Amino acid sequence: MKGQNQERILALHATTRGFAYCIFDGPGDLIDWGIKHVPRGEKNRNCTLAIEHLIVRFDPHAIVFEDTDEAVGKRSARVKHLYRDVERLADRASLDTYSYPWQVVFDGKRCPGPTLRG
C-alpha cells in the first residue's frame, strides 16, 4: 500500500555494517534519521527486515537510494543486491523508488533529476 503522506521520503545509504537512513516530510524537512548496524552473516536479510520496519513505522510515499548501475559506481556486489532487495520490497508495498548517482548526492548543484526505478 502506497504511503498516505505524499511528501514523506525514506532515503537510504548502505554501509559496511548496515545502513543509514533519513526520513523527510518534504524538501528540507528532516523528521528522523539514524544508523542501523546489523549482525554479521545475513546482512542483506537483516537490513531488508529493518528497512521494512521503517516503512511500516513512517509510511513513506517513496524510497531514495544510490544508483549502483552508474559506470563510475564502486559499490560491492552485496550493496547492489541490497538495493535490488529494497526495490522488490518497495514494489510489494507499491512505493515509488528513485536512485541518484553518488556524485549528485555530494554536489546538488549538478542534479539532473532522479532515475525512476521499478
ChimeraX attribute file (.defattr): number of C-alpha atoms within 10 A of each C-alpha:
attribute: neighborCount
match mode: 1-to-1
recipient: residues
	/A:1	11
	/A:2	16
	/A:3	19
	/A:4	11
	/A:5	14
	/A:6	13
	/A:7	14
	/A:8	22
	/A:9	26
	/A:10	23
	/A:11	20
	/A:12	22
	/A:13	16
	/A:14	21
	/A:15	13
	/A:16	12
	/A:17	14
	/A:18	20
	/A:19	21
	/A:20	15
	/A:21	19
	/A:22	16
	/A:23	21
	/A:24	19
	/A:25	17
	/A:26	13
	/A:27	9
	/A:28	7
	/A:29	11
	/A:30	13
	/A:31	12
	/A:32	12
	/A:33	14
	/A:34	11
	/A:35	15
	/A:36	16
	/A:37	16
	/A:38	17
	/A:39	10
	/A:40	11
	/A:41	8
	/A:42	9
	/A:43	19
	/A:44	21
	/A:45	13
	/A:46	17
	/A:47	22
	/A:48	18
	/A:49	14
	/A:50	17
	/A:51	20
	/A:52	15
	/A:53	12
	/A:54	15
	/A:55	21
	/A:56	12
	/A:57	9
	/A:58	18
	/A:59	21
	/A:60	24
	/A:61	23
	/A:62	22
	/A:63	21
	/A:64	23
	/A:65	22
	/A:66	23
	/A:67	19
	/A:68	21
	/A:69	13
	/A:70	12
	/A:71	8
	/A:72	10
	/A:73	13
	/A:74	12
	/A:75	15
	/A:76	11
	/A:77	9
	/A:78	13
	/A:79	21
	/A:80	17
	/A:81	13
	/A:82	18
	/A:83	21
	/A:84	14
	/A:85	16
	/A:86	23
	/A:87	21
	/A:88	15
	/A:89	17
	/A:90	22
	/A:91	16
	/A:92	11
	/A:93	18
	/A:94	15
	/A:95	22
	/A:96	19
	/A:97	23
	/A:98	19
	/A:99	20
	/A:100	20
	/A:101	21
	/A:102	17
	/A:103	13
	/A:104	15
	/A:105	13
	/A:106	10
	/A:107	9
	/A:108	9
	/A:109	8
	/A:110	10
	/A:111	13
	/A:112	10
	/A:113	11
	/A:114	15
	/A:115	13
	/A:116	11
	/A:117	13
	/A:118	13
